[in-house]
Amino acid sequence: MKERYQDLKMKECQTILSPEGRQIFAQRKIDVEPVFGQIKVCLGYKRCNLRGKRQVRIDMGLVLITNNFLKYNKKTTQN
């Protein structure tokens, strides 16, 4: 297990250090996804309250719908 882990770790390191890997990794610094930060800070949602894929999808769907409604409400009240 440790040898396989070390092999995968070395392969990943080589991928990141390649020119293409550096370009992709540099792009990650630019493409920030603020939605998750907004959900954590504004809604106070830090973890799912349910277990199982189906329940987590429902729970996350409700959180995302709430976030979209808040954005929509903010947009309509500004106009």
PDB file with SEQRES, HELIX, SHEET and CRYST1 records, atoms N, CA, C and O in Angstrom:
SEQRES   1 A   79  MET LYS GLU ARG TYR GLN ASP LEU LYS MET LYS GLU CYS          
SEQRES   2 A   79  GLN THR ILE LEU SER PRO GLU GLY ARG GLN ILE PHE ALA          
SEQRES   3 A   79  GLN ARG LYS ILE ASP VAL GLU PRO VAL PHE GLY GLN ILE          
SEQRES   4 A   79  LYS VAL CYS LEU GLY TYR LYS ARG CYS ASN LEU ARG GLY          
SEQRES   5 A   79  LYS ARG GLN VAL ARG ILE ASP MET GLY LEU VAL LEU ILE          
SEQRES   6 A   79  THR ASN ASN PHE LEU LYS TYR ASN LYS LYS THR THR GLN          
SEQRES   7 A   79  ASN                                                          
HELIX    1 AA1 LYS A    2  LEU A   17  1                                  16    
HELIX    2 AA2 PRO A   19  ILE A   30  1                                  12    
HELIX    3 AA3 PRO A   34  CYS A   42  1                                   9    
HELIX    4 AA4 LYS A   53  GLN A   78  1                                  26    
CRYST1    1.000    1.000    1.000  90.00  90.00  90.00 P 1           1          
ATOM      1  N   MET A   1       0.829  -1.195   0.000  1.00  0.00           N  
ATOM      2  CA  MET A   1       0.000   0.000   0.000  1.00  0.00           C  
ATOM      3  C   MET A   1       0.872   1.257   0.000  1.00  0.00           C  
ATOM      4  O   MET A   1       0.596   2.206  -0.734  1.00  0.00           O  
ATOM      5  N   LYS A   2       1.929   1.263   0.828  1.00  0.00           N  
ATOM      6  CA  LYS A   2       2.787   2.435   0.891  1.00  0.00           C  
ATOM      7  C   LYS A   2       3.542   2.642  -0.414  1.00  0.00           C  
ATOM      8  O   LYS A   2       3.727   3.780  -0.847  1.00  0.00           O  
ATOM      9  N   GLU A   3       3.979   1.557  -1.044  1.00  0.00           N  
ATOM     10  CA  GLU A   3       4.694   1.680  -2.321  1.00  0.00           C  
ATOM     11  C   GLU A   3       3.771   2.241  -3.389  1.00  0.00           C  
ATOM     12  O   GLU A   3       4.166   3.109  -4.168  1.00  0.00           O  
ATOM     13  N   ARG A   4       2.563   1.753  -3.424  1.00  0.00           N  
ATOM     14  CA  ARG A   4       1.592   2.252  -4.419  1.00  0.00           C  
ATOM     15  C   ARG A   4       1.304   3.727  -4.169  1.00  0.00           C  
ATOM     16  O   ARG A   4       1.215   4.522  -5.104  1.00  0.00           O  
ATOM     17  N   TYR A   5       1.159   4.077  -2.905  1.00  0.00           N  
ATOM     18  CA  TYR A   5       0.912   5.487  -2.555  1.00  0.00           C  
ATOM     19  C   TYR A   5       2.076   6.365  -2.992  1.00  0.00           C  
ATOM     20  O   TYR A   5       1.873   7.445  -3.549  1.00  0.00           O  
ATOM     21  N   GLN A   6       3.289   5.901  -2.740  1.00  0.00           N  
ATOM     22  CA  GLN A   6       4.478   6.661  -3.130  1.00  0.00           C  
ATOM     23  C   GLN A   6       4.560   6.809  -4.649  1.00  0.00           C  
ATOM     24  O   GLN A   6       4.916   7.873  -5.157  1.00  0.00           O  
ATOM     25  N   ASP A   7       4.228   5.738  -5.370  1.00  0.00           N  
ATOM     26  CA  ASP A   7       4.233   5.803  -6.838  1.00  0.00           C  
ATOM     27  C   ASP A   7       3.219   6.820  -7.344  1.00  0.00           C  
ATOM     28  O   ASP A   7       3.523   7.621  -8.228  1.00  0.00           O  
ATOM     29  N   LEU A   8       2.015   6.786  -6.784  1.00  0.00           N  
ATOM     30  CA  LEU A   8       0.984   7.734  -7.190  1.00  0.00           C  
ATOM     31  C   LEU A   8       1.379   9.167  -6.835  1.00  0.00           C  
ATOM     32  O   LEU A   8       1.120  10.103  -7.591  1.00  0.00           O  
ATOM     33  N   LYS A   9       2.002   9.317  -5.688  1.00  0.00           N  
ATOM     34  CA  LYS A   9       2.447  10.636  -5.251  1.00  0.00           C  
ATOM     35  C   LYS A   9       3.516  11.194  -6.189  1.00  0.00           C  
ATOM     36  O   LYS A   9       3.477  12.372  -6.544  1.00  0.00           O  
ATOM     37  N   MET A  10       4.466  10.356  -6.589  1.00  0.00           N  
ATOM     38  CA  MET A  10       5.510  10.784  -7.523  1.00  0.00           C  
ATOM     39  C   MET A  10       4.924  11.121  -8.896  1.00  0.00           C  
ATOM     40  O   MET A  10       5.336  12.092  -9.531  1.00  0.00           O  
ATOM     41  N   LYS A  11       3.965  10.315  -9.348  1.00  0.00           N  
ATOM     42  CA  LYS A  11       3.328  10.559 -10.645  1.00  0.00           C  
ATOM     43  C   LYS A  11       2.592  11.900 -10.618  1.00  0.00           C  
ATOM     44  O   LYS A  11       2.670  12.672 -11.574  1.00  0.00           O  
ATOM     45  N   GLU A  12       1.887  12.174  -9.537  1.00  0.00           N  
ATOM     46  CA  GLU A  12       1.164  13.436  -9.400  1.00  0.00           C  
ATOM     47  C   GLU A  12       2.124  14.618  -9.362  1.00  0.00           C  
ATOM     48  O   GLU A  12       1.863  15.660  -9.961  1.00  0.00           O  
ATOM     49  N   CYS A  13       3.233  14.448  -8.655  1.00  0.00           N  
ATOM     50  CA  CYS A  13       4.246  15.500  -8.580  1.00  0.00           C  
ATOM     51  C   CYS A  13       4.818  15.804  -9.962  1.00  0.00           C  
ATOM     52  O   CYS A  13       4.993  16.969 -10.320  1.00  0.00           O  
ATOM     53  N   GLN A  14       5.108  14.770 -10.731  1.00  0.00           N  
ATOM     54  CA  GLN A  14       5.628  14.968 -12.080  1.00  0.00           C  
ATOM     55  C   GLN A  14       4.593  15.644 -12.975  1.00  0.00           C  
ATOM     56  O   GLN A  14       4.938  16.472 -13.817  1.00  0.00           O  
ATOM     57  N   THR A  15       3.338  15.291 -12.791  1.00  0.00           N  
ATOM     58  CA  THR A  15       2.275  15.899 -13.584  1.00  0.00           C  
ATOM     59  C   THR A  15       2.160  17.384 -13.274  1.00  0.00           C  
ATOM     60  O   THR A  15       2.022  18.199 -14.186  1.00  0.00           O  
ATOM     61  N   ILE A  16       2.215  17.737 -12.013  1.00  0.00           N  
ATOM     62  CA  ILE A  16       2.092  19.141 -11.620  1.00  0.00           C  
ATOM     63  C   ILE A  16       3.291  19.949 -12.086  1.00  0.00           C  
ATOM     64  O   ILE A  16       3.145  21.115 -12.454  1.00  0.00           O  
ATOM     65  N   LEU A  17       4.470  19.348 -12.078  1.00  0.00           N  
ATOM     66  CA  LEU A  17       5.683  20.071 -12.463  1.00  0.00           C  
ATOM     67  C   LEU A  17       5.886  20.158 -13.970  1.00  0.00           C  
ATOM     68  O   LEU A  17       6.760  20.890 -14.433  1.00  0.00           O  
ATOM     69  N   SER A  18       5.089  19.421 -14.741  1.00  0.00           N  
ATOM     70  CA  SER A  18       5.195  19.517 -16.198  1.00  0.00           C  
ATOM     71  C   SER A  18       4.656  20.880 -16.654  1.00  0.00           C  
ATOM     72  O   SER A  18       3.889  21.508 -15.924  1.00  0.00           O  
ATOM     73  N   PRO A  19       5.043  21.345 -17.845  1.00  0.00           N  
ATOM     74  CA  PRO A  19       4.549  22.650 -18.329  1.00  0.00           C  
ATOM     75  C   PRO A  19       3.019  22.726 -18.392  1.00  0.00           C  
ATOM     76  O   PRO A  19       2.427  23.736 -18.010  1.00  0.00           O  
ATOM     77  N   GLU A  20       2.393  21.664 -18.872  1.00  0.00           N  
ATOM     78  CA  GLU A  20       0.921  21.646 -18.936  1.00  0.00           C  
ATOM     79  C   GLU A  20       0.323  21.652 -17.531  1.00  0.00           C  
ATOM     80  O   GLU A  20      -0.667  22.334 -17.268  1.00  0.00           O  
ATOM     81  N   GLY A  21       0.936  20.885 -16.637  1.00  0.00           N  
ATOM     82  CA  GLY A  21       0.458  20.831 -15.255  1.00  0.00           C  
ATOM     83  C   GLY A  21       0.590  22.166 -14.552  1.00  0.00           C  
ATOM     84  O   GLY A  21      -0.289  22.555 -13.782  1.00  0.00           O  
ATOM     85  N   ARG A  22       1.678  22.871 -14.808  1.00  0.00           N  
ATOM     86  CA  ARG A  22       1.867  24.199 -14.212  1.00  0.00           C  
ATOM     87  C   ARG A  22       0.804  25.167 -14.697  1.00  0.00           C  
ATOM     88  O   ARG A  22       0.296  25.983 -13.927  1.00  0.00           O  
ATOM     89  N   GLN A  23       0.469  25.073 -15.975  1.00  0.00           N  
ATOM     90  CA  GLN A  23      -0.549  25.960 -16.539  1.00  0.00           C  
ATOM     91  C   GLN A  23      -1.915  25.687 -15.904  1.00  0.00           C  
ATOM     92  O   GLN A  23      -2.641  26.618 -15.552  1.00  0.00           O  
ATOM     93  N   ILE A  24      -2.252  24.426 -15.764  1.00  0.00           N  
ATOM     94  CA  ILE A  24      -3.535  24.063 -15.150  1.00  0.00           C  
ATOM     95  C   ILE A  24      -3.559  24.485 -13.686  1.00  0.00           C  
ATOM     96  O   ILE A  24      -4.556  25.030 -13.212  1.00  0.00           O  
ATOM     97  N   PHE A  25      -2.466  24.236 -12.968  1.00  0.00           N  
ATOM     98  CA  PHE A  25      -2.404  24.586 -11.556  1.00  0.00           C  
ATOM     99  C   PHE A  25      -2.473  26.100 -11.357  1.00  0.00           C  
ATOM    100  O   PHE A  25      -3.100  26.573 -10.410  1.00  0.00           O  
ATOM    101  N   ALA A  26      -1.832  26.860 -12.247  1.00  0.00           N  
ATOM    102  CA  ALA A  26      -1.881  28.320 -12.160  1.00  0.00           C  
ATOM    103  C   ALA A  26      -3.295  28.832 -12.393  1.00  0.00           C  
ATOM    104  O   ALA A  26      -3.697  29.836 -11.805  1.00  0.00           O  
ATOM    105  N   GLN A  27      -4.045  28.154 -13.240  1.00  0.00           N  
ATOM    106  CA  GLN A  27      -5.421  28.563 -13.529  1.00  0.00           C  
ATOM    107  C   GLN A  27      -6.310  28.411 -12.304  1.00  0.00           C  
ATOM    108  O   GLN A  27      -7.281  29.153 -12.151  1.00  0.00           O  
ATOM    109  N   ARG A  28      -5.994  27.461 -11.428  1.00  0.00           N  
ATOM    110  CA  ARG A  28      -6.788  27.246 -10.217  1.00  0.00           C  
ATOM    111  C   ARG A  28      -6.779  28.474  -9.326  1.00  0.00           C  
ATOM    112  O   ARG A  28      -7.755  28.735  -8.623  1.00  0.00           O  
ATOM    113  N   LYS A  29      -5.689  29.234  -9.345  1.00  0.00           N  
ATOM    114  CA  LYS A  29      -5.587  30.430  -8.515  1.00  0.00           C  
ATOM    115  C   LYS A  29      -6.526  31.520  -9.009  1.00  0.00           C  
ATOM    116  O   LYS A  29      -6.960  32.369  -8.230  1.00  0.00           O  
ATOM    117  N   ILE A  30      -6.839  31.499 -10.288  1.00  0.00           N  
ATOM    118  CA  ILE A  30      -7.697  32.514 -10.884  1.00  0.00           C  
ATOM    119  C   ILE A  30      -9.168  32.126 -10.750  1.00  0.00           C  
ATOM    120  O   ILE A  30     -10.009  32.971 -10.442  1.00  0.00           O  
ATOM    121  N   ASP A  31      -9.475  30.865 -10.979  1.00  0.00           N  
ATOM    122  CA  ASP A  31     -10.863  30.399 -10.985  1.00  0.00           C  
ATOM    123  C   ASP A  31     -11.332  30.094  -9.570  1.00  0.00           C  
ATOM    124  O   ASP A  31     -11.385  28.932  -9.168  1.00  0.00           O  
ATOM    125  N   VAL A  32     -11.665  31.115  -8.829  1.00  0.00           N  
ATOM    126  CA  VAL A  32     -12.142  30.932  -7.465  1.00  0.00           C  
ATOM    127  C   VAL A  32     -13.649  30.769  -7.536  1.00  0.00           C  
ATOM    128  O   VAL A  32     -14.324  31.492  -8.269  1.00  0.00           O  
ATOM    129  N   GLU A  33     -14.171  29.830  -6.785  1.00  0.00           N  
ATOM    130  CA  GLU A  33     -15.601  29.587  -6.769  1.00  0.00           C  
ATOM    131  C   GLU A  33     -16.185  30.197  -5.496  1.00  0.00           C  
ATOM    132  O   GLU A  33     -16.123  29.579  -4.433  1.00  0.00           O  
ATOM    133  N   PRO A  34     -16.753  31.404  -5.592  1.00  0.00           N  
ATOM    134  CA  PRO A  34     -17.238  32.083  -4.391  1.00  0.00           C  
ATOM    135  C   PRO A  34     -18.535  31.500  -3.826  1.00  0.00           C  
ATOM    136  O   PRO A  34     -18.900  31.794  -2.688  1.00  0.00           O  
ATOM    137  N   VAL A  35     -19.227  30.685  -4.605  1.00  0.00           N  
ATOM    138  CA  VAL A  35     -20.522  30.169  -4.158  1.00  0.00           C  
ATOM    139  C   VAL A  35     -20.384  29.381  -2.860  1.00  0.00           C  
ATOM    140  O   VAL A  35     -21.200  29.534  -1.951  1.00  0.00           O  
ATOM    141  N   PHE A  36     -19.352  28.537  -2.770  1.00  0.00           N  
ATOM    142  CA  PHE A  36     -19.201  27.712  -1.580  1.00  0.00           C  
ATOM    143  C   PHE A  36     -18.857  28.558  -0.365  1.00  0.00           C  
ATOM    144  O   PHE A  36     -19.302  28.266   0.745  1.00  0.00           O  
ATOM    145  N   GLY A  37     -18.067  29.601  -0.570  1.00  0.00           N  
ATOM    146  CA  GLY A  37     -17.757  30.518   0.526  1.00  0.00           C  
ATOM    147  C   GLY A  37     -18.992  31.260   0.985  1.00  0.00           C  
ATOM    148  O   GLY A  37     -19.192  31.444   2.185  1.00  0.00           O  
ATOM    149  N   GLN A  38     -19.827  31.689   0.049  1.00  0.00           N  
ATOM    150  CA  GLN A  38     -21.067  32.379   0.401  1.00  0.00           C  
ATOM    151  C   GLN A  38     -22.003  31.460   1.171  1.00  0.00           C  
ATOM    152  O   GLN A  38     -22.644  31.875   2.137  1.00  0.00           O  
ATOM    153  N   ILE A  39     -22.073  30.218   0.736  1.00  0.00           N  
ATOM    154  CA  ILE A  39     -22.945  29.261   1.427  1.00  0.00           C  
ATOM    155  C   ILE A  39     -22.449  29.036   2.849  1.00  0.00           C  
ATOM    156  O   ILE A  39     -23.249  28.969   3.783  1.00  0.00           O  
ATOM    157  N   LYS A  40     -21.150  28.920   3.018  1.00  0.00           N  
ATOM    158  CA  LYS A  40     -20.595  28.694   4.354  1.00  0.00           C  
ATOM    159  C   LYS A  40     -20.798  29.898   5.250  1.00  0.00           C  
ATOM    160  O   LYS A  40     -21.243  29.757   6.388  1.00  0.00           O  
ATOM    161  N   VAL A  41     -20.473  31.089   4.746  1.00  0.00           N  
ATOM    162  CA  VAL A  41     -20.505  32.281   5.585  1.00  0.00           C  
ATOM    163  C   VAL A  41     -21.920  32.819   5.750  1.00  0.00           C  
ATOM    164  O   VAL A  41     -22.382  33.010   6.875  1.00  0.00           O  
ATOM    165  N   CYS A  42     -22.612  33.065   4.643  1.00  0.00           N  
ATOM    166  CA  CYS A  42     -23.924  33.714   4.706  1.00  0.00           C  
ATOM    167  C   CYS A  42     -25.015  32.793   5.244  1.00  0.00           C  
ATOM    168  O   CYS A  42     -25.850  33.215   6.043  1.00  0.00           O  
ATOM    169  N   LEU A  43     -25.009  31.554   4.812  1.00  0.00           N  
ATOM    170  CA  LEU A  43     -26.052  30.628   5.247  1.00  0.00           C  
ATOM    171  C   LEU A  43     -25.655  29.829   6.479  1.00  0.00           C  
ATOM    172  O   LEU A  43     -26.505  29.210   7.120  1.00  0.00           O  
ATOM    173  N   GLY A  44     -24.377  29.838   6.811  1.00  0.00           N  
ATOM    174  CA  GLY A  44     -23.903  29.078   7.968  1.00  0.00           C  
ATOM    175  C   GLY A  44     -23.956  27.576   7.744  1.00  0.00           C  
ATOM    176  O   GLY A  44     -24.044  26.806   8.701  1.00  0.00           O  
ATOM    177  N   TYR A  45     -23.903  27.160   6.500  1.00  0.00           N  
ATOM    178  CA  TYR A  45     -23.987  25.740   6.156  1.00  0.00           C  
ATOM    179  C   TYR A  45     -22.586  25.170   6.061  1.00  0.00           C  
ATOM    180  O   TYR A  45     -21.840  25.498   5.137  1.00  0.00           O  
ATOM    181  N   LYS A  46     -22.224  24.325   7.004  1.00  0.00           N  
ATOM    182  CA  LYS A  46     -20.869  23.778   7.032  1.00  0.00           C  
ATOM    183  C   LYS A  46     -20.830  22.291   6.696  1.00  0.00           C  
ATOM    184  O   LYS A  46     -19.822  21.806   6.183  1.00  0.00           O  
ATOM    185  N   ARG A  47     -21.901  21.564   6.972  1.00  0.00           N  
ATOM    186  CA  ARG A  47     -21.912  20.128   6.673  1.00  0.00           C  
ATOM    187  C   ARG A  47     -23.345  19.646   6.478  1.00  0.00           C  
ATOM    188  O   ARG A  47     -24.300  20.275   6.934  1.00  0.00           O  
ATOM    189  N   CYS A  48     -23.467  18.527   5.796  1.00  0.00           N  
ATOM    190  CA  CYS A  48     -24.782  17.949   5.542  1.00  0.00           C  
ATOM    191  C   CYS A  48     -25.337  17.356   6.830  1.00  0.00           C  
ATOM    192  O   CYS A  48     -24.603  16.804   7.650  1.00  0.00           O  
ATOM    193  N   ASN A  49     -26.623  17.483   6.984  1.00  0.00           N  
ATOM    194  CA  ASN A  49     -27.281  16.976   8.181  1.00  0.00           C  
ATOM    195  C   ASN A  49     -27.780  15.543   8.012  1.00  0.00           C  
ATOM    196  O   ASN A  49     -28.207  14.905   8.974  1.00  0.00           O  
ATOM    197  N   LEU A  50     -27.720  15.053   6.786  1.00  0.00           N  
ATOM    198  CA  LEU A  50     -28.258  13.735   6.493  1.00  0.00           C  
ATOM    199  C   LEU A  50     -27.160  12.809   5.991  1.00  0.00           C  
ATOM    200  O   LEU A  50     -26.062  13.254   5.658  1.00  0.00           O  
ATOM    201  N   ARG A  51     -27.463  11.531   5.939  1.00  0.00           N  
ATOM    202  CA  ARG A  51     -26.515  10.538   5.430  1.00  0.00           C  
ATOM    203  C   ARG A  51     -27.104   9.853   4.209  1.00  0.00           C  
ATOM    204  O   ARG A  51     -28.320   9.744   4.052  1.00  0.00           O  
ATOM    205  N   GLY A  52     -26.208   9.400   3.355  1.00  0.00           N  
ATOM    206  CA  GLY A  52     -26.644   8.716   2.140  1.00  0.00           C  
ATOM    207  C   GLY A  52     -26.653   9.670   0.967  1.00  0.00           C  
ATOM    208  O   GLY A  52     -26.933  10.860   1.117  1.00  0.00           O  
ATOM    209  N   LYS A  53     -26.342   9.137  -0.205  1.00  0.00           N  
ATOM    210  CA  LYS A  53     -26.246   9.983  -1.395  1.00  0.00           C  
ATOM    211  C   LYS A  53     -27.548  10.709  -1.702  1.00  0.00           C  
ATOM    212  O   LYS A  53     -27.548  11.902  -2.004  1.00  0.00           O  
ATOM    213  N   ARG A  54     -28.631   9.995  -1.626  1.00  0.00           N  
ATOM    214  CA  ARG A  54     -29.921  10.605  -1.981  1.00  0.00           C  
ATOM    215  C   ARG A  54     -30.264  11.758  -1.044  1.00  0.00           C  
ATOM    216  O   ARG A  54     -30.673  12.829  -1.493  1.00  0.00           O  
ATOM    217  N   GLN A  55     -30.098  11.537   0.255  1.00  0.00           N  
ATOM    218  CA  GLN A  55     -30.426  12.573   1.224  1.00  0.00           C  
ATOM    219  C   GLN A  55     -29.481  13.768   1.116  1.00  0.00           C  
ATOM    220  O   GLN A  55     -29.904  14.913   1.268  1.00  0.00           O  
ATOM    221  N   VAL A  56     -28.195  13.499   0.853  1.00  0.00           N  
ATOM    222  CA  VAL A  56     -27.227  14.585   0.709  1.00  0.00           C  
ATOM    223  C   VAL A  56     -27.554  15.408  -0.532  1.00  0.00           C  
ATOM    224  O   VAL A  56     -27.451  16.635  -0.506  1.00  0.00           O  
ATOM    225  N   ARG A  57     -27.942  14.750  -1.607  1.00  0.00           N  
ATOM    226  CA  ARG A  57     -28.321  15.483  -2.827  1.00  0.00           C  
ATOM    227  C   ARG A  57     -29.531  16.372  -2.570  1.00  0.00           C  
ATOM    228  O   ARG A  57     -29.577  17.510  -3.037  1.00  0.00           O  
ATOM    229  N   ILE A  58     -30.505  15.862  -1.836  1.00  0.00           N  
ATOM    230  CA  ILE A  58     -31.685  16.657  -1.506  1.00  0.00           C  
ATOM    231  C   ILE A  58     -31.293  17.836  -0.624  1.00  0.00           C  
ATOM    232  O   ILE A  58     -31.704  18.969  -0.870  1.00  0.00           O  
ATOM    233  N   ASP A  59     -30.493  17.560   0.407  1.00  0.00           N  
ATOM    234  CA  ASP A  59     -30.060  18.597   1.337  1.00  0.00           C  
ATOM    235  C   ASP A  59     -29.261  19.682   0.609  1.00  0.00           C  
ATOM    236  O   ASP A  59     -29.511  20.873   0.793  1.00  0.00           O  
ATOM    237  N   MET A  60     -28.312  19.266  -0.206  1.00  0.00           N  
ATOM    238  CA  MET A  60     -27.496  20.228  -0.944  1.00  0.00           C  
ATOM    239  C   MET A  60     -28.338  20.986  -1.962  1.00  0.00           C  
ATOM    240  O   MET A  60     -28.116  22.175  -2.187  1.00  0.00           O  
ATOM    241  N   GLY A  61     -29.290  20.317  -2.571  1.00  0.00           N  
ATOM    242  CA  GLY A  61     -30.195  20.978  -3.515  1.00  0.00           C  
ATOM    243  C   GLY A  61     -30.985  22.081  -2.845  1.00  0.00           C  
ATOM    244  O   GLY A  61     -31.154  23.161  -3.411  1.00  0.00           O  
ATOM    245  N   LEU A  62     -31.472  21.818  -1.642  1.00  0.00           N  
ATOM    246  CA  LEU A  62     -32.209  22.848  -0.905  1.00  0.00           C  
ATOM    247  C   LEU A  62     -31.321  24.032  -0.556  1.00  0.00           C  
ATOM    248  O   LEU A  62     -31.755  25.182  -0.632  1.00  0.00           O  
ATOM    249  N   VAL A  63     -30.098  23.758  -0.178  1.00  0.00           N  
ATOM    250  CA  VAL A  63     -29.157  24.841   0.143  1.00  0.00           C  
ATOM    251  C   VAL A  63     -28.866  25.676  -1.097  1.00  0.00           C  
ATOM    252  O   VAL A  63     -28.847  26.905  -1.027  1.00  0.00           O  
ATOM    253  N   LEU A  64     -28.638  25.017  -2.233  1.00  0.00           N  
ATOM    254  CA  LEU A  64     -28.348  25.750  -3.465  1.00  0.00           C  
ATOM    255  C   LEU A  64     -29.561  26.546  -3.943  1.00  0.00           C  
ATOM    256  O   LEU A  64     -29.411  27.662  -4.441  1.00  0.00           O  
ATOM    257  N   ILE A  65     -30.750  25.986  -3.796  1.00  0.00           N  
ATOM    258  CA  ILE A  65     -31.972  26.722  -4.153  1.00  0.00           C  
ATOM    259  C   ILE A  65     -32.108  27.955  -3.273  1.00  0.00           C  
ATOM    260  O   ILE A  65     -32.439  29.036  -3.759  1.00  0.00           O  
ATOM    261  N   THR A  66     -31.853  27.794  -1.974  1.00  0.00           N  
ATOM    262  CA  THR A  66     -31.916  28.924  -1.049  1.00  0.00           C  
ATOM    263  C   THR A  66     -30.918  29.997  -1.454  1.00  0.00           C  
ATOM    264  O   THR A  66     -31.241  31.184  -1.448  1.00  0.00           O  
ATOM    265  N   ASN A  67     -29.709  29.582  -1.806  1.00  0.00           N  
ATOM    266  CA  ASN A  67     -28.690  30.536  -2.236  1.00  0.00           C  
ATOM    267  C   ASN A  67     -29.135  31.274  -3.494  1.00  0.00           C  
ATOM    268  O   ASN A  67     -28.934  32.484  -3.604  1.00  0.00           O  
ATOM    269  N   ASN A  68     -29.737  30.560  -4.441  1.00  0.00           N  
ATOM    270  CA  ASN A  68     -30.219  31.200  -5.671  1.00  0.00           C  
ATOM    271  C   ASN A  68     -31.361  32.166  -5.389  1.00  0.00           C  
ATOM    272  O   ASN A  68     -31.419  33.239  -5.991  1.00  0.00           O  
ATOM    273  N   PHE A  69     -32.275  31.806  -4.481  1.00  0.00           N  
ATOM    274  CA  PHE A  69     -33.363  32.712  -4.119  1.00  0.00           C  
ATOM    275  C   PHE A  69     -32.835  33.982  -3.462  1.00  0.00           C  
ATOM    276  O   PHE A  69     -33.338  35.075  -3.724  1.00  0.00           O  
ATOM    277  N   LEU A  70     -31.826  33.841  -2.614  1.00  0.00           N  
ATOM    278  CA  LEU A  70     -31.235  35.017  -1.978  1.00  0.00           C  
ATOM    279  C   LEU A  70     -30.582  35.929  -3.011  1.00  0.00           C  
ATOM    280  O   LEU A  70     -30.703  37.151  -2.927  1.00  0.00           O  
ATOM    281  N   LYS A  71     -29.889  35.338  -3.986  1.00  0.00           N  
ATOM    282  CA  LYS A  71     -29.288  36.129  -5.053  1.00  0.00           C  
ATOM    283  C   LYS A  71     -30.372  36.838  -5.883  1.00  0.00           C  
ATOM    284  O   LYS A  71     -30.249  38.018  -6.213  1.00  0.00           O  
ATOM    285  N   TYR A  72     -31.421  36.097  -6.206  1.00  0.00           N  
ATOM    286  CA  TYR A  72     -32.511  36.657  -7.003  1.00  0.00           C  
ATOM    287  C   TYR A  72     -33.186  37.796  -6.255  1.00  0.00           C  
ATOM    288  O   TYR A  72     -33.483  38.841  -6.835  1.00  0.00           O  
ATOM    289  N   ASN A  73     -33.425  37.590  -4.968  1.00  0.00           N  
ATOM    290  CA  ASN A  73     -34.075  38.620  -4.148  1.00  0.00           C  
ATOM    291  C   ASN A  73     -33.202  39.875  -4.065  1.00  0.00           C  
ATOM    292  O   ASN A  73     -33.706  40.995  -4.157  1.00  0.00           O  
ATOM    293  N   LYS A  74     -31.925  39.685  -3.896  1.00  0.00           N  
ATOM    294  CA  LYS A  74     -30.994  40.801  -3.825  1.00  0.00           C  
ATOM    295  C   LYS A  74     -30.982  41.566  -5.147  1.00  0.00           C  
ATOM    296  O   LYS A  74     -30.938  42.797  -5.161  1.00  0.00           O  
ATOM    297  N   LYS A  75     -31.020  40.830  -6.254  1.00  0.00           N  
ATOM    298  CA  LYS A  75     -30.999  41.452  -7.584  1.00  0.00           C  
ATOM    299  C   LYS A  75     -32.281  42.239  -7.840  1.00  0.00           C  
ATOM    300  O   LYS A  75     -32.224  43.339  -8.391  1.00  0.00           O  
ATOM    301  N   THR A  76     -33.424  41.704  -7.455  1.00  0.00           N  
ATOM    302  CA  THR A  76     -34.696  42.379  -7.733  1.00  0.00           C  
ATOM    303  C   THR A  76     -34.904  43.574  -6.828  1.00  0.00           C  
ATOM    304  O   THR A  76     -35.545  44.542  -7.236  1.00  0.00           O  
ATOM    305  N   THR A  77     -34.384  43.539  -5.612  1.00  0.00           N  
ATOM    306  CA  THR A  77     -34.564  44.691  -4.707  1.00  0.00           C  
ATOM    307  C   THR A  77     -33.644  45.845  -5.077  1.00  0.00           C  
ATOM    308  O   THR A  77     -33.936  46.991  -4.736  1.00  0.00           O  
ATOM    309  N   GLN A  78     -32.535  45.573  -5.769  1.00  0.00           N  
ATOM    310  CA  GLN A  78     -31.633  46.635  -6.185  1.00  0.00           C  
ATOM    311  C   GLN A  78     -32.198  47.416  -7.368  1.00  0.00           C  
ATOM    312  O   GLN A  78     -31.886  48.596  -7.524  1.00  0.00           O  
ATOM    313  N   ASN A  79     -33.014  46.789  -8.197  1.00  0.00           N  
ATOM    314  CA  ASN A  79     -33.556  47.448  -9.401  1.00  0.00           C  
ATOM    315  C   ASN A  79     -34.782  48.212  -9.102  1.00  0.00           C  
ATOM    316  O   ASN A  79     -35.363  48.824  -9.998  1.00  0.00           O  
TER     317      ASN A  79                                                      
END                                                                             
